[in-house]
């Protein structure tokens, strides 16, 4: 349930950005695999073979960068545990009642 701005951001990250990252990783993997298919299908044609090698190279670079950034973010999250909960204020002492 969205009560404030923080919960709105958390909901957006969990429901939009996290699946989007998975989709982009999947697309990079498919691009790499498609490069392998092009490489294997172009036995006699050197230009198509080079195109397949280029696709595999870019796919591996994209996967490496994305997984490295994901790992770095997780290392930073574990190293610096940020608590996003609002701290509770200590109770205000009651004033002495004169009576």
C-alpha positions as a Markdown table, in Angstrom:
| # | Residue | x | y | z |
|---|---|---|---|---|
| 1 | Unk | 0.0 | 0.0 | 0.0 |
| 2 | Unk | 1.3 | 3.4 | -0.9 |
| 3 | Unk | 1.2 | 5.8 | 2.0 |
| 4 | Unk | 4.0 | 8.2 | 1.3 |
| 5 | Unk | 6.6 | 9.1 | -1.2 |
| 6 | Unk | 9.1 | 6.6 | 0.1 |
| 7 | Unk | 6.7 | 3.7 | -0.3 |
| 8 | Unk | 5.8 | 5.0 | -3.8 |
| 9 | Unk | 9.5 | 4.9 | -4.8 |
| 10 | Unk | 9.9 | 1.4 | -3.2 |
| 11 | Unk | 6.9 | 0.1 | -5.1 |
| 12 | Unk | 8.2 | 1.5 | -8.4 |
| 13 | Unk | 11.6 | 0.0 | -7.9 |
| 14 | Unk | 10.2 | -3.4 | -6.9 |
| 15 | Unk | 7.5 | -3.6 | -9.6 |
| 16 | Unk | 9.2 | -1.8 | -12.6 |
| 17 | Unk | 12.9 | -1.5 | -12.3 |
| 18 | Unk | 13.8 | -5.0 | -10.9 |
| 19 | Unk | 11.8 | -6.8 | -13.7 |
| 20 | Unk | 13.3 | -4.4 | -16.3 |
| 21 | Unk | 16.8 | -5.3 | -15.2 |
| 22 | Unk | 16.0 | -9.0 | -15.6 |
| 23 | Unk | 14.6 | -8.3 | -19.1 |
| 24 | Unk | 17.7 | -6.4 | -20.2 |
| 25 | Unk | 19.9 | -9.2 | -18.9 |
| 26 | Unk | 17.8 | -11.7 | -20.8 |
| 27 | Unk | 18.0 | -9.6 | -24.0 |
| 28 | Unk | 21.8 | -9.4 | -23.7 |
| 29 | Unk | 22.0 | -13.2 | -23.3 |
| 30 | Unk | 19.8 | -13.7 | -26.3 |
| 31 | Unk | 21.9 | -11.3 | -28.3 |
| 32 | Unk | 25.0 | -13.3 | -27.3 |
| 33 | Unk | 23.4 | -16.6 | -28.2 |
| 34 | Unk | 22.2 | -15.2 | -31.5 |
| 35 | Unk | 25.8 | -14.3 | -32.3 |
| 36 | Unk | 26.8 | -17.9 | -31.6 |
| 37 | Unk | 24.1 | -19.1 | -34.0 |
| 38 | Unk | 25.3 | -16.6 | -36.7 |
| 39 | Unk | 28.8 | -17.7 | -36.2 |
| 40 | Unk | 28.0 | -21.4 | -36.5 |
| 41 | Unk | 25.7 | -20.9 | -39.6 |
| 42 | Unk | 28.3 | -18.9 | -41.5 |
| 43 | Unk | 30.9 | -21.6 | -42.1 |
| 44 | Unk | 32.0 | -20.4 | -45.6 |
| 45 | Unk | 31.2 | -16.7 | -45.4 |
| 46 | Unk | 33.9 | -14.7 | -43.6 |
| 47 | Unk | 32.0 | -11.5 | -43.3 |
| 48 | Unk | 29.0 | -13.2 | -41.6 |
| 49 | Unk | 31.5 | -15.0 | -39.4 |
| 50 | Unk | 33.0 | -11.8 | -38.3 |
| 51 | Unk | 29.6 | -10.3 | -37.6 |
| 52 | Unk | 28.8 | -13.3 | -35.4 |
| 53 | Unk | 32.1 | -12.8 | -33.5 |
| 54 | Unk | 31.2 | -9.1 | -33.1 |
| 55 | Unk | 27.8 | -9.9 | -31.7 |
| 56 | Unk | 29.2 | -12.4 | -29.3 |
| 57 | Unk | 31.8 | -9.9 | -28.1 |
| 58 | Unk | 29.3 | -7.2 | -27.5 |
| 59 | Unk | 26.9 | -9.6 | -25.8 |
| 60 | Unk | 29.7 | -10.8 | -23.4 |
| 61 | Unk | 30.7 | -7.2 | -22.7 |
| 62 | Unk | 27.1 | -6.2 | -21.9 |
| 63 | Unk | 26.6 | -9.2 | -19.7 |
| 64 | Unk | 29.9 | -8.6 | -17.8 |
| 65 | Unk | 29.1 | -4.9 | -17.2 |
| 66 | Unk | 25.6 | -5.6 | -16.0 |
| 67 | Unk | 26.5 | -8.4 | -13.7 |
| 68 | Unk | 29.5 | -6.4 | -12.4 |
| 69 | Unk | 27.4 | -3.4 | -11.6 |
| 70 | Unk | 24.8 | -5.6 | -9.9 |
| 71 | Unk | 27.5 | -7.3 | -7.8 |
| 72 | Unk | 29.0 | -4.0 | -6.9 |
| 73 | Unk | 25.7 | -2.6 | -5.8 |
| 74 | Unk | 25.1 | -5.7 | -3.6 |
| 75 | Unk | 28.6 | -5.4 | -2.1 |
| 76 | Unk | 27.9 | -1.8 | -1.2 |
| 77 | Unk | 24.5 | -2.6 | 0.2 |
| 78 | Unk | 26.1 | -5.3 | 2.5 |
| 79 | Unk | 29.0 | -3.1 | 3.4 |
| 80 | Unk | 27.0 | 0.0 | 4.3 |
| 81 | Unk | 23.7 | -1.2 | 5.6 |
| 82 | Unk | 21.5 | 1.8 | 5.1 |
| 83 | Unk | 18.3 | 1.8 | 7.2 |
| 84 | Unk | 15.6 | 3.7 | 5.5 |
| 85 | Unk | 13.2 | 3.5 | 8.4 |
| 86 | Unk | 12.4 | 6.8 | 10.1 |
| 87 | Unk | 14.2 | 6.8 | 13.5 |
| 88 | Unk | 12.0 | 7.0 | 16.5 |
| 89 | Unk | 12.3 | 10.1 | 18.7 |
| 90 | Unk | 13.0 | 9.5 | 22.4 |
| 91 | Unk | 10.1 | 10.4 | 24.7 |
| 92 | Unk | 9.9 | 13.9 | 26.0 |
| 93 | Unk | 10.3 | 13.9 | 29.7 |
| 94 | Unk | 7.2 | 15.1 | 31.6 |
| 95 | Unk | 7.6 | 18.4 | 33.5 |
| 96 | Unk | 7.3 | 18.2 | 37.2 |
| 97 | Unk | 3.8 | 19.1 | 38.3 |
| 98 | Unk | 3.8 | 21.6 | 41.2 |
| 99 | Unk | 1.0 | 21.0 | 43.5 |
